[in-house]
Amino acid sequence: MRVSEQEAVESAARGLRAFLESRREQIARRWADAPLFRAVFTVSRDEAVEACEAVVDALSEVASTGRLEDVAAPGFDRVREQLGRMSEARSRTGSSPAQIADEVAALRAPVAELLRAEPADASAPEAAESMLALTVLMGTLRLVVMQTALGSGQELIARQRQQLLEVATPVISLWEGVVAVPLIGTLDSARSQVVMESLLESIVDRRARYVILDITGVSTVDSLVAQHLMKTVAAARLMGAECIVSGIRPAIARTVVHLGIDLGSVLTRASLADALAHVLSRQGIEVSPRADTR
């Protein structure tokens, strides 16, 4: 870029900064009625105006550097902090990053309207240059918000997946000192890790001496999952608890044999009821059918 062009860009950026600072309150009040802010600040409009003023201040800081196209420019950090929280809130309500970015792009129109209404004087930059600087700045803002929204969306998905994994692997108290983990569905490495962590925490919290891993609802087991189960059994033993695996289906038994996995050190039972009966007998408790009183 030639020196004259660079000077023109810097001059336009300085003029844009002066405009943003002088029209800060007006811009904030117009933005407060925009869908992006109105959908988040549904109770207090004053809070929306305050949030908008913070964004205008951040954009003024970016303009002061002249780096209108640089997403890493100082000032955009504050934009990420402010609009990032809003983007996360919108993502939770079902808005996509593209929708959020479009709402950010819509913020340009009210600012451009105010800029066009500015009285021209000898010290002000040319109207076309000022409008171009505004367009570049708002385009970069849109990119920054889209990046932030995508990051927030990925973090939200990761948290929801972790929550689903935890919900899908409950640890149930069956008896004093006896807990069970009924597994249903597909076991992968991530879920197997959650099983181990939840189980070990429950052994400590509930002072469990016996643990039952019931895989009646698991349709298939590969070698990696079998290794995770073996590690879970070994970890439970290290914590002082005896682990029993129950509900091994014929198909899973054939797979285990075919893969050459040695479960000889693992205590197994046909069903959860059989496993519980075994544990109770180890504690000297005998369960017998209720006598018919008829």
N, C-alpha and C positions, 0 to 999 in steps of 0.2 A: 504494500500500500504506500503510495507517495505521501510526502510530508503534508502537502496541502489537503489530501483526502483524510489523513489522520487527524489533522487539525480540525477539519470539518466535523468528523465523527465526535471528537472530544468536545467541540463547541456545542453540537446538538445534544450530547449527553449532559453537559452542564446546564443547558437550557431546560432539558427535561427534568433534571433534578430540581431546579428552581420552581418549575411549574408544579411538580408533585408536592413540594413543601408548601407552596402558597395555596394550593387547592386541596390540601390534605383532608380537611373536614368534609368538604363537598364530595370528594371522591368516596370517602368512607361511608357517607350517608347514602349515596347511590348504590354502592356495592352491598350495603346491608340489606337491600331489597332484592338482590340477585338470588337466583335459586341456590347457588353454592353455599351462601351464608344463611339464607332464610331457612333452608332445610335442616341446618344444624342448630342454629340459635332460635328455637321455636318459642321460647318463653319471653326472653328479654331482648328487645331490639337494641338497647344500649350496649349489651354485651357484644352483639354483632357489629355495631359501629366501632367499638373498642378493638375488636379483632381485625376489622378492616383497616383501621388506622395503623395497627402494627405492621400489616402487610405493605401499606403505602410507605411507611418509614423504611422498611427493608428494601423496597424497590428504589427509594431515594438513595440509599446507601450504595446499591449496585450501580445506579446512574453516576454517582460521584466517582466511581473507579473508571468509568468509561468502558467497562467490560460487559457490554450489554448481551453479548452472545455466549458468555462463559458461564456454564452452569455451576462452576466452582467459585464464582466471584463472591467476595464478602457481601453479606446481606442475604444471599439465598439460603444460608444456614438457618436464619430466623424464619424465612419463608417455609422451609421444610418443617421446622418445629411447629409453626402455627397451622399451616395447611395440611401437614402430615396427620395431625390429630383429627382434623376435619375429614380428611380422605378416609381414615380408618373408620370413623363413625359412619360415613356414607357407604363404605364397603360392607359394613355389618347390616345395612338396610337393603343391600342388594344392588347398589350402584356399581357399575363396572369402571375400571380405570379410564376407558375411552369416554364414558359419560361425564366423569369428573373432569377430564381434560377439556371437554367441550364447554362445560360450565365455566372453567377458568378462562377459556378463549372468549366467552361472552362478556367478561369483565372489561375487555378493551373498549367496547362501544361507548359506555358512559364517560370514560376518560377521554376518548377521542372527541366526543361531543363538547366537553369542557375545553379541550385544547383548541378546537376550531373557533370557539367563542372568545379566545384570548385576544385582547387588543394588540395589534402589531405596533412595534416601535423600532427605532434604529438599532437598539442593543439586543433585540430578540433574534434568535436564529430564524432562518427561513421556515415558513410553515411546513413545506414539504419535508425538510430535514427533520423537524421536530416530530412530525407524524411518522416518518420512517423509523426514528429512534424509538418511539413508543411501540410501533409494530414489532420491532426486533426484541425489545424488552419483554413485551407480553408473550411473544412466541417462546422465548427462553423460559419465562415463568411457566408456561403450559408444559414444556418439556420437563422442568424440574418437578412439577406437581404430578405428572404422569409417572415419572420414575419413583417418586415417593409413594404414590398410590399402588403401583405394582409391588413395591417392597412391602408395604403394609398388608396388601392382599395375600402375599406369600407367607408372611408371618402369621396372619390370621388363619390361613389354611393349615399351617404347621401346628398351631395351637389346637385347632379343632380336631385335627387328626390324632394328636396326642391325647386329647380328652376322650375321643371315641375309643382309642386303644385302652385307656384306663377303665372306661365304662364297660368295655367288652371283656375285661378280665377281672371280674369281681372276686374278692377273697371273702368267703363265707365261714362264719363260726358254726360248726355242727355240734360241738360239745365242748365242755371245758378242756382247753388245751388241744383241741382238734379243729383244724381249719381245712377248707376245701377250695379248690379253684376249678370251677366247671368251665371248660373251654369249648366254644362253639365256633364253627366256621373255619376259615383258613388260617394256618399259623405261618407267619413269615418271621424273618430275623428281628424286625422292629417289634412285633407283638411279643415274640418270645422273650426279648429283653425286658419289656414292660412286665411280663408275667414274673420273671425272676425278681425284679426290683420290688414289685408289689408284694410278692410272697415273702421275701426276706424282711421287709418292713413289718408285715403282719406277724411274722414269727416273733419279732422283738416286742411289738406293741401288745400282742395278745398272749405272749408267753406260751406259744404253741409248742407242743412236744411231738405232734403228729400232723403231717401235711398230706392231703390227698389231691393229686392232680388227675382230674377226671376228663378224659378226652373222648367221651362217648359222642359228642357233637362234632368231632373233627373228622373230616372225610378222608384226607390224605396227609401223609407225613413223608417228607423227603429226608435225605441224609443230614442236611444242615439243621432242619428243625429237630430231628432226633438228637443231634449233638447238643442243641440248646436245652432240650429236656434233660439230657444226662448231666449237663452242667448245672441245671436248676436243682436236680436231685442231690448232686455233690455239694452245692452251696448250702442247701437246707441241712445236710448232715453236718457241715462245718458249724452251722448255727445251733446244733444240738437237737435237731428235729428229725424224726424218721419220715421218709417220703414214700408214699405208695402211689403208683400209677394205675388208674382203673379205666375200664371202658375201651380197651384196645379192640377195635373191630377186626374181623378176619382179613379184610383187605389190607389194613395197616400191618397186621401181623405178617402177612405174606411179603409186604414191601420191606419190612424190617429184616426178615430172613434173607430176602433176595439181595439187599444191600450189604449183608454181612455185618449188621450192627449188633454188638454184644450188649444185651440187656440183662445179662445174668446177674449183675450186682444190684438190679433194680427190683424191688418187690412190686408185683403186679397182682391185680384182682380183676375179675370179669366185669364187675359193675361197681357203682358208687356205694350201693347198699352192702355189697360184700366187703368193700374196703372199710366202711364204717364199722361193720360187725367185727372185722379183724382188729381194728384199733380198740374197740370197746373191750374185746376179749383180752387184749394185751393189758388193759387197765383193770382187769378182774371184774368186768361188768358183763353180765349175761342178759341178753334180750330174748324174751320168750313171748309167743303169741298170747294175746289176752284170752282168758278163759271165757267160754260162752256161758253167760248167766241166764240164758232163757230157760 
